């Protein structure tokens, strides 16, 4: 069963690329195609999250997090000059823009 799940995940990644390319051609804009793709994905994730038996997101859960990952990797450093920075999570490096 696990192998079928892994195969399905791989196929869905390849299929998603094709669907995004087709959507870009249909809409004539990569920006709107990306927006539609993320919007539909967000709606489905919200539906799955509400149907799951996991606890609802609470302020206590947010307070326990370090903050940086929840901001999508972007943050403002507190120094004499605020600098926007991003973190390459796989290498655990912090780079300044």
Secondary structure, DSSP 4 states (H G I P E B T S, - for coil): -HHHHHHHHHHHHHHHHHHHHHHHHHHT-HHHHHHHHHHHHHHHHHHHHHHSSSPPP-HHHHHHS-STGGGTTEEE--SSS--EEEEETTTTEEEE-
